[in-house]
Amino acid sequence: MEVKAKGTMIKYKAYKRLNRLIKNTGFRKDFIAKKIGVHPSYLSHYCKGRRIPQQKVLNRLIKVLGCQIEDIV
């Protein structure tokens, strides 16, 4: 199942991969939220699958997490 949000294709349960990537960095979620320019509650929503990040937020996430877009979606 795929969900389209503002031009971004995100596969269902991509939030689980996002959580794994965040955990592997060793950074706290509030630190990552600050680095990508979103409120910590927004990052929490992304990590729980309640919200889908926009493309610009995804781009900042992959930069901070040191991964590729394919690792998340």
C-alpha distance (Angstrom), angle and dihedral (degrees) to the residues before:
residue distance angle dihedral
M1 . . .
E2 3.80 . .
V3 3.77 130.0 .
K4 3.78 123.1 -156.2
A5 3.78 117.8 -148.0
K6 3.78 121.8 174.2
G7 3.78 94.1 -30.9
T8 3.79 95.4 -43.6
M9 3.79 122.3 116.6
I10 3.78 111.2 -148.2
K11 3.77 120.6 179.7
Y12 3.76 119.5 -132.4
K13 3.82 112.1 -89.3
A14 3.79 93.3 16.9
Y15 3.79 83.9 134.3
K16 3.80 89.0 73.1
R17 3.79 90.3 57.5
L18 3.80 89.4 46.6
N19 3.80 91.0 53.3
R20 3.79 90.9 49.7
L21 3.81 91.9 50.3
I22 3.80 92.0 48.6
K23 3.80 91.4 48.8
N24 3.81 91.2 49.5
T25 3.82 91.8 55.1
G26 3.78 92.8 58.5
F27 3.81 90.2 -137.5
R28 3.77 121.4 131.7
K29 3.79 116.2 -112.8
D30 3.81 92.8 -120.1
F31 3.82 89.3 55.7
I32 3.81 91.5 50.6
A33 3.81 91.7 46.1
K34 3.80 90.2 54.1
K35 3.82 91.7 47.8
I36 3.81 93.0 51.8
G37 3.80 93.7 43.0
V38 3.80 101.4 -114.7
H39 3.78 133.2 116.4
P40 3.82 112.8 -97.3
S41 3.81 89.4 -116.1
Y42 3.81 89.8 59.9
L43 3.79 91.1 53.0
S44 3.78 88.1 48.4
H45 3.81 89.5 53.5
Y46 3.82 90.4 50.2
C47 3.80 90.0 50.0
K48 3.80 91.8 50.9
G49 3.79 95.0 45.9
R50 3.80 93.3 -114.3
R51 3.79 95.1 117.7
I52 3.76 133.7 28.5
P53 3.81 115.8 -137.6
Q54 3.78 119.8 -125.4
Q55 3.79 119.2 -113.9
K56 3.82 93.3 -100.7
V57 3.81 90.6 53.3
L58 3.81 90.5 47.8
N59 3.79 89.5 52.2
R60 3.81 90.9 52.8
L61 3.82 90.7 46.0
I62 3.79 93.8 54.4
K63 3.79 89.8 48.4
V64 3.82 93.4 51.0
L65 3.81 94.1 40.9
G66 3.80 93.0 45.0
C67 3.79 93.9 -129.8
Q68 3.79 141.0 114.2
I69 3.80 125.3 -99.0
E70 3.82 88.1 -113.5
D71 3.81 89.0 62.4
I72 3.81 90.0 64.6
V73 3.78 104.9 32.0
